[in-house]
Amino acid sequence: MIELGEKIKAAREARSISFETISDVTKINEKYLRLIEDGDWEFLPKPYVRAFVKMFANEVGLDGKQIIREYDRLLVEKAHSLSRPAEEIDAMKKTPAEKKQIERAHLNKLFFYLKTYKTESITIGITLIILLILLIVYSQKSNEIFEDSVDAVKELPVDSLLVTQPDTTEALPEPDQILELLLRAKEEAWIAISVDDSVSHEYTFYPGDSKMWFSKERFYLRLGNAKGVELFLNGQPLKVERRNRRVIDLDIGADGATIIEN
């Protein structure tokens, strides 16, 4: 998100607008404005961050909607990067005999190296043991620091998150009430989606396309070529009874997906 943060920073500095001025208008805490410009967008759940970034971008003369579209695209690319690499998948497909043969070849190379470079091997072994001991000590210290940090965060008052919002601002939902829906297309597919009580929007997806939506309560989807898409709810694969229909209607909530009978 660093590139988007730099774009917002450049626009703000070009207009000579201070963080204090933007905070007074948007009611966003100044420290969050600074984090956004630094590209550190993990300070709150994504729906909160999206709202802050959009308001911030609009105040400095940028198109908030366009910035959010770029943000969503980066989230989708990040989700794709979590997939298994091709070489790992190929390794999983090998037969037990092939795997055993590869392991034996690696062991033979290791034994040859140890026999040829006996003195060097002992030195390397001692070095690795020392590094392992240092790693264990460092990990224990890191855990202690992390636990202390978590305790400190728990003690922070809720008011420290945001400057007091005006009465006209709708309260943001609790993080555990937010639903995040990700769709990935494996084949060409058509969908119509309504988020909560919003107007339905239609999309055509092609293989490799992805899109993410956020909701307070639920999503209503009509899927054309349902078998050609994958759905993920809050990061988890969403199981849907496809049946043999080419077009299905779904009601998706926190408890999963239900087919709507027409």
C-alpha positions in Angstrom: 0.0 0.0 0.0 3.1 2.2 0.1 2.5 3.5 -3.5 -1.1 4.6 -2.7 0.0 6.2 0.5 2.7 8.2 -1.4 0.0 9.3 -3.9 -2.2 10.7 -1.1 0.8 12.4 0.6 1.8 14.1 -2.7 -1.7 15.4 -3.2 -2.0 16.7 0.4 1.4 18.4 0.2 0.6 19.9 -3.2 -2.4 21.6 -1.6 -0.5 22.5 1.6 -3.2 20.9 3.8 -2.1 19.9 7.3 -3.1 16.7 9.1 -4.8 18.8 11.7 -7.1 20.4 9.1 -8.0 17.0 7.6 -8.7 15.6 11.0 -11.0 18.4 11.9 -13.0 17.8 8.8 -13.1 14.0 8.7 -12.8 13.3 12.4 -10.1 10.8 11.7 -7.3 10.6 14.3 -4.2 12.3 13.0 -2.0 9.2 13.7 -4.2 7.1 11.3 -3.7 9.8 8.6 0.0 9.5 9.0 -0.1 5.7 8.9 -2.2 5.8 5.7 0.5 8.1 4.0 3.2 5.7 5.3 1.5 2.8 3.5 0.8 1.0 6.9 -2.9 0.1 6.4 -3.2 -2.7 8.9 -4.0 -0.5 12.0 -7.8 -1.4 11.9 -10.0 -4.0 10.1 -10.2 -3.5 6.4 -13.7 -1.9 6.2 -12.7 0.8 8.7 -9.5 1.5 6.7 -11.3 1.7 3.4 -13.7 4.3 4.9 -10.8 6.4 6.3 -8.7 6.2 3.1 -11.7 7.2 0.9 -12.4 10.3 3.1 -8.7 11.2 3.2 -8.3 10.9 -0.6 -11.4 13.0 -1.3 -10.2 15.8 1.1 -6.9 16.1 -0.8 -8.5 16.3 -4.2 -8.2 12.7 -5.3 -10.9 10.3 -6.4 -11.6 8.3 -3.3 -13.5 5.6 -5.2 -10.6 5.1 -7.6 -8.1 4.9 -4.7 -10.4 2.2 -3.0 -10.6 0.3 -6.3 -6.7 0.2 -6.4 -6.7 -0.9 -2.8 -9.1 -3.8 -3.4 -7.0 -4.8 -6.4 -3.9 -5.0 -4.2 -5.8 -7.1 -1.7 -6.9 -9.6 -4.4 -3.3 -9.8 -5.7 -2.1 -10.5 -2.1 -4.7 -13.2 -1.7 -3.6 -14.9 -5.0 0.1 -14.7 -3.8 -0.9 -17.0 -0.9 -1.6 -19.9 -3.3 0.9 -22.8 -3.4 3.8 -22.3 -5.9 3.8 -24.5 -9.0 6.9 -26.5 -8.0 5.3 -27.4 -4.7 2.2 -28.7 -6.4 4.3 -30.7 -8.9 6.2 -32.2 -5.9 2.8 -33.3 -4.3 1.9 -35.2 -7.6 5.0 -37.4 -7.5 4.5 -41.1 -6.6 6.0 -42.5 -3.3 8.6 -44.3 -5.3 9.7 -41.1 -7.1 9.8 -39.2 -3.8 11.9 -42.0 -2.2 14.3 -41.9 -5.2 14.8 -38.2 -4.9 15.3 -38.4 -1.1 18.0 -41.1 -1.7 19.8 -39.0 -4.2 19.9 -36.0 -1.8 21.2 -38.3 1.0 24.0 -39.6 -1.3 25.1 -36.1 -2.1 25.1 -35.2 1.6 27.2 -38.2 2.6 29.6 -37.6 -0.3 30.0 -34.0 0.9 30.5 -35.0 4.6 33.1 -37.6 3.6 35.0 -35.2 1.3 34.9 -32.2 3.6 35.0 -33.8 7.0 36.8 -30.9 8.9 34.6 -28.3 7.2 31.5 -30.3 8.1 32.4 -30.4 11.8 32.9 -26.6 11.8 29.6 -26.0 10.0 27.8 -28.3 12.4 29.1 -26.5 15.5 28.2 -23.1 13.9 24.6 -24.4 13.2 24.2 -25.5 16.8 25.3 -22.1 18.1 22.9 -20.4 15.8 20.1 -22.7 16.9 20.7 -21.8 20.6 20.7 -18.1 19.8 17.5 -18.5 17.8 15.8 -20.2 20.7 16.9 -17.4 23.1 15.7 -14.7 20.7 12.3 -16.4 20.2 11.7 -16.5 23.9 12.6 -12.8 24.3 10.4 -11.9 21.3 7.4 -13.8 22.8 7.8 -11.9 26.1 7.9 -8.6 24.2 4.9 -9.6 22.1 2.8 -10.6 25.2 3.7 -7.3 26.9 2.6 -5.4 23.7 -0.7 -7.2 23.6 -1.4 -6.4 27.2 -0.7 -2.8 26.5 -3.0 -2.7 23.5 -5.8 -4.3 25.6 -5.5 -1.4 28.0 -6.0 1.3 25.4 -9.3 3.1 25.7 -11.7 2.8 22.8 -11.7 6.6 22.5 -8.1 6.5 21.4 -9.0 4.9 18.1 -11.0 7.8 16.7 -11.6 11.5 17.3 -15.2 12.0 18.5 -17.5 11.5 15.5 -20.3 14.0 14.8 -23.9 12.9 15.6 -24.6 12.7 11.9 -22.0 10.0 11.3 -23.3 6.4 11.2 -21.6 4.2 13.7 -19.2 1.6 12.2 -20.2 -2.1 12.8 -18.3 -4.2 15.2 -15.3 -6.1 13.6 -16.9 -9.5 14.3 -20.0 -8.4 12.5 -18.3 -7.6 9.2 -18.6 -10.1 6.3 -16.0 -10.2 3.6 -16.8 -12.0 0.4 -14.2 -12.8 -2.3 -15.1 -14.3 -5.7 -12.6 -15.9 -8.1 -13.5 -16.9 -11.6 -12.2 -20.1 -13.1 -14.4 -19.9 -16.1 -16.4 -17.1 -17.7 -19.4 -16.3 -15.4 -22.0 -13.7 -14.8 -23.3 -12.5 -11.4 -25.7 -10.1 -9.9 -25.0 -9.1 -6.3 -26.8 -7.1 -3.6 -25.0 -6.2 -0.4 -27.3 -5.9 2.6 -30.2 -3.6 1.3 -28.3 -2.0 -1.6 -29.3 -2.0 -5.2 -28.2 -5.1 -7.2 -25.1 -4.7 -9.5 -24.2 -7.0 -12.4 -20.7 -8.2 -13.4 -19.2 -10.4 -16.0 -16.1 -12.3 -14.9 -13.4 -14.0 -17.0 -10.9 -16.7 -16.0 -8.5 -15.2 -13.4 -10.8 -12.3 -12.5 -11.4 -11.6 -8.8 -13.5 -9.1 -6.7 -14.2 -8.5 -3.0 -17.2 -7.1 -1.2 -17.9 -6.2 2.4 -21.3 -6.4 4.2 -22.7 -5.8 7.7 -25.2 -8.7 7.5 -25.5 -10.6 4.2 -25.1 -10.9 0.4 -27.7 -11.9 -2.2 -26.1 -13.4 -5.4 -27.5 -14.7 -8.6 -24.7 -16.8 -10.3 -24.6 -17.7 -13.9 -22.3 -20.7 -14.4 -22.0 -21.3 -10.7 -19.4 -24.1 -11.1 -17.1 -21.7 -12.8 -16.4 -19.5 -9.7 -15.0 -20.0 -6.2 -16.4 -18.1 -3.2 -14.6 -17.3 0.1 -16.4 -15.9 3.1 -14.1 -14.1 5.6 -11.1 -15.9 4.1 -12.6 -19.4 4.2 -13.8 -21.4 1.2 -17.6 -21.2 1.0 -19.3 -24.6 0.2 -22.3 -24.2 -2.0 -24.6 -27.0 -3.1 -24.3 -26.4 -6.9 -26.9 -29.1 -7.9 -27.0 -29.3 -11.7 -28.3 -25.8 -12.3 -26.4 -23.3 -14.5 -28.0 -20.4 -12.6 -28.6 -20.3 -8.9 -29.6 -17.7 -6.3 -27.7 -17.6 -3.0 -28.4 -16.0 0.4 -25.0 -15.6 2.1 -24.7 -14.7 5.8 -22.4 -15.4 8.7 -23.7 -18.9 8.9 -22.9 -19.8 5.3 -24.7 -19.9 2.0 -28.3 -21.0 1.3 -29.8 -21.6 -2.1 -33.0 -19.5 -2.7 -35.7 -21.6 -4.3 -37.6 -19.7 -7.1 
